């Protein structure tokens, strides 16, 4: 079996495993489960971890150049090592969404916009769960319910930081650092995408000679020139 075949077979199972993880983790934290219900959610999350671990191991073994594959799939390793990153695999499900595109640039910007919005929503949700799970065990905490945790995640990822809610535990502060880094990255992607769209719209209103040619257009022009050259080289018909 090839790696591409394995990836095709595990595409939806991994997405389902990501959804199961986020549901189980959300139920555990928001409901503050104890007893048998807590055990059930922990088992569900352990199963999802096993699924991701097996997938990573199999893909590594199937790779032809394993060291090269390892260096190119550090995010997959992080997903196995850090449970909070597993829901980000849900972004792969967005690839089944087909949006009508006219140019390659528009297609890329649409994909980046979808991924950016999806990543922001998932990161905010998971960060709120993680910080609430860590903070409510501390007597000095000011984040005591899920609503406060979501508000804190929103103002943190946007780098606003009102200061009304803030983590006091080491784990909570680590979550905050990762959330701020993710926020800066997402804001950068959104800003660049918006700027690219504005530039293209401005160019579209001007002279079409200013528009850049795509590789497909260049290939088509080359093909037509080759046909014309071939016809000119043919002997005249009698």
C-alpha positions as CSV (number, residue, x, y, z in Angstrom):
1,X,0.0,0.0,0.0
2,X,1.2,3.5,-0.8
3,X,1.1,6.5,1.4
4,X,-1.4,8.2,-0.9
5,X,-3.7,5.2,-0.8
6,X,-3.5,5.2,3.0
7,X,-4.2,8.9,3.2
8,X,-7.3,8.4,1.1
9,X,-8.6,5.6,3.3
10,X,-8.0,7.5,6.5
11,X,-9.3,10.9,5.3
12,X,-12.8,10.8,6.8
13,X,-11.9,8.5,9.8
14,X,-9.4,11.1,11.0
15,X,-11.9,13.9,10.6
16,X,-14.5,11.9,12.5
17,X,-11.9,11.2,15.2
18,X,-11.2,15.0,15.5
19,X,-14.9,15.7,15.9
20,X,-15.2,13.0,18.5
21,X,-12.3,14.5,20.4
22,X,-13.7,18.0,20.5
23,X,-17.2,16.8,21.5
24,X,-15.8,14.7,24.3
25,X,-13.4,17.4,25.5
26,X,-16.1,20.0,25.4
27,X,-18.5,17.8,27.3
28,X,-15.9,17.0,30.0
29,X,-14.9,20.7,30.6
30,X,-18.2,22.5,30.2
31,X,-20.1,20.0,32.3
32,X,-17.2,19.6,34.7
33,X,-17.8,15.8,34.6
34,X,-17.0,13.4,37.4
35,X,-17.4,9.7,37.9
36,X,-18.4,7.4,35.0
37,X,-19.2,10.2,32.6
38,X,-15.6,11.6,33.1
39,X,-14.2,8.1,32.4
40,X,-16.2,7.8,29.2
41,X,-14.9,11.1,27.9
42,X,-11.3,10.2,28.8
43,X,-11.6,6.8,27.0
44,X,-13.0,8.5,23.9
45,X,-10.1,11.0,23.8
46,X,-7.6,8.2,24.4
47,X,-9.1,6.3,21.4
48,X,-8.7,9.3,19.2
49,X,-5.1,9.7,20.3
50,X,-4.5,6.0,19.4
51,X,-6.0,6.6,15.9
52,X,-3.8,9.6,15.3
53,X,-0.7,7.8,16.6
54,X,-1.4,4.8,14.3
55,X,-2.0,7.0,11.3
56,X,1.2,8.9,11.9
57,X,3.2,5.7,12.4
58,X,1.8,4.0,9.3
59,X,2.5,7.0,7.1
60,X,6.0,7.2,8.4
61,X,6.7,3.6,7.6
62,X,5.1,3.9,4.1
63,X,7.2,6.9,3.3
64,X,10.1,6.3,0.9
65,X,12.4,8.9,2.4
66,X,11.4,8.7,6.0
67,X,13.7,11.5,7.3
68,X,12.5,13.9,4.6
69,X,8.9,12.9,5.4
70,X,9.4,13.4,9.1
71,X,10.8,17.0,8.5
72,X,7.9,17.8,6.2
73,X,5.2,16.6,8.6
74,X,6.1,18.2,11.9
75,X,2.5,19.4,12.3
76,X,1.2,15.8,12.2
77,X,3.7,15.0,15.0
78,X,2.4,18.0,17.0
79,X,-1.1,16.7,16.6
80,X,-0.1,13.4,18.1
81,X,1.8,15.0,20.9
82,X,-0.6,17.9,21.7
83,X,-4.2,16.9,22.1
84,X,-5.4,20.4,21.7
85,X,-4.3,20.5,18.1
86,X,-6.3,17.5,17.0
87,X,-9.5,19.5,16.2
88,X,-7.5,21.5,13.6
89,X,-7.7,18.4,11.4
90,X,-11.3,19.4,10.9
91,X,-10.0,22.1,8.6
92,X,-9.3,19.3,6.1
93,X,-13.0,18.8,5.7
94,X,-13.3,22.3,4.3
95,X,-11.5,21.1,1.2
96,X,-14.7,19.4,0.1
97,X,-16.3,22.8,-0.2
98,X,-16.2,23.9,-3.8
99,X,-16.5,27.6,-4.5
100,X,-16.8,28.9,-8.1
101,X,-13.6,30.6,-9.0
102,X,-12.5,32.6,-12.0
103,X,-8.8,32.8,-11.4
104,X,-6.2,30.9,-9.5
105,X,-5.6,33.9,-7.2
106,X,-9.3,34.0,-6.3
107,X,-9.3,30.3,-5.6
108,X,-6.3,30.7,-3.3
109,X,-7.8,33.7,-1.4
110,X,-11.1,31.9,-0.9
111,X,-9.3,28.9,0.5
112,X,-7.2,31.0,2.8
113,X,-10.3,32.9,4.0
114,X,-12.1,29.7,4.7
115,X,-9.1,28.1,6.5
116,X,-8.5,31.3,8.5
117,X,-12.1,31.6,9.7
118,X,-12.2,27.9,10.5
119,X,-8.9,28.0,12.3
120,X,-9.9,31.0,14.4
121,X,-13.1,29.4,15.5
122,X,-11.5,26.1,16.4
123,X,-8.6,27.8,18.2
124,X,-10.9,30.1,20.2
125,X,-13.1,27.2,21.3
126,X,-10.2,24.8,22.3
127,X,-8.3,27.6,24.0
128,X,-11.4,28.5,26.0
129,X,-11.9,24.9,27.1
130,X,-8.2,24.5,28.0
131,X,-7.9,27.7,30.0
132,X,-11.2,27.0,31.9
133,X,-10.0,23.4,32.6
134,X,-6.8,24.8,34.1
135,X,-8.0,27.9,35.8
136,X,-11.1,26.8,37.7
137,X,-8.9,24.6,39.9
138,X,-7.0,27.6,41.2
139,X,-8.3,29.7,44.2
140,X,-6.9,32.9,42.6
141,X,-8.6,32.3,39.3
142,X,-10.9,34.9,37.7
143,X,-12.0,32.6,34.8
144,X,-14.7,30.5,36.4
145,X,-17.2,29.6,33.7
146,X,-17.2,28.9,30.0
147,X,-18.7,32.3,29.0
148,X,-15.8,34.1,30.6
149,X,-13.3,31.7,29.0
150,X,-14.7,32.3,25.5
151,X,-14.6,36.1,26.1
152,X,-11.0,35.8,27.2
153,X,-10.1,33.8,24.1
154,X,-11.7,36.3,21.8
155,X,-9.9,39.3,23.3
156,X,-6.7,37.4,23.4
157,X,-6.6,36.1,19.9
158,X,-7.3,39.6,18.6
159,X,-4.5,40.9,20.8
160,X,-6.9,43.4,22.4
161,X,-6.5,42.1,25.9
162,X,-8.9,44.2,28.1
163,X,-7.4,42.7,31.2
164,X,-10.7,41.9,32.9
165,X,-10.0,38.1,32.6
166,X,-6.5,36.6,32.7
167,X,-4.9,33.2,33.5
168,X,-3.0,32.8,36.7
169,X,-1.8,29.2,36.4
170,X,1.2,28.1,34.5
171,X,-0.8,25.9,32.1
172,X,-3.3,28.7,31.5
173,X,-0.6,31.1,30.7
174,X,1.0,28.6,28.3
175,X,-2.4,28.3,26.5
176,X,-2.5,32.2,26.4
177,X,0.9,32.3,24.7
178,X,-0.1,29.8,22.1
179,X,-3.4,31.6,21.5
180,X,-1.6,34.9,21.0
181,X,0.8,33.4,18.5
182,X,-2.1,31.8,16.6
183,X,-3.9,35.1,16.7
184,X,-1.0,37.0,15.2
185,X,-0.6,34.4,12.4
186,X,-4.3,34.4,11.6
187,X,-4.6,38.2,11.5
188,X,-1.5,38.3,9.2
189,X,-3.1,35.8,6.8
190,X,-6.4,37.7,6.8
191,X,-4.7,41.1,6.2
192,X,-2.6,39.7,3.4
193,X,-5.7,38.1,1.8
194,X,-7.7,41.3,2.0
195,X,-4.8,43.4,0.6
196,X,-4.4,40.9,-2.4
197,X,-8.1,41.1,-3.1
198,X,-8.1,44.9,-3.0
199,X,-5.1,45.1,-5.4
200,X,-6.8,42.7,-7.9
201,X,-10.1,44.6,-7.8
202,X,-8.2,47.9,-8.4
203,X,-6.3,46.3,-11.3
204,X,-9.5,44.9,-12.8
205,X,-10.9,48.4,-13.1
206,X,-7.9,49.6,-15.1
207,X,-6.4,48.6,-18.4
208,X,-6.4,44.8,-19.0
209,X,-2.8,45.1,-20.2
210,X,-1.8,45.6,-16.5
211,X,-3.3,42.2,-15.5
212,X,-0.7,39.5,-14.9
213,X,-0.9,36.4,-17.2
214,X,-1.4,33.0,-15.6
215,X,0.7,30.0,-16.5
216,X,-2.4,28.5,-18.2
217,X,-2.8,31.5,-20.4
218,X,0.9,31.4,-21.4
219,X,0.7,27.7,-22.2
220,X,-2.3,28.4,-24.4
221,X,-0.5,31.2,-26.3
222,X,2.5,29.0,-26.8
223,X,0.3,26.2,-28.1
224,X,-1.4,28.5,-30.6
225,X,2.0,29.9,-31.8
226,X,3.3,26.3,-32.3
227,X,0.2,25.5,-34.4
228,X,0.7,28.6,-36.5
229,X,4.4,27.9,-37.0
230,X,3.6,24.3,-38.0
231,X,1.1,25.5,-40.6
232,X,3.5,28.0,-42.1
233,X,6.1,25.2,-42.4
234,X,3.7,22.9,-44.3
235,X,4.1,22.7,-48.2
236,X,1.4,24.4,-50.2
237,X,-1.6,22.3,-51.2
238,X,-2.0,21.6,-55.0
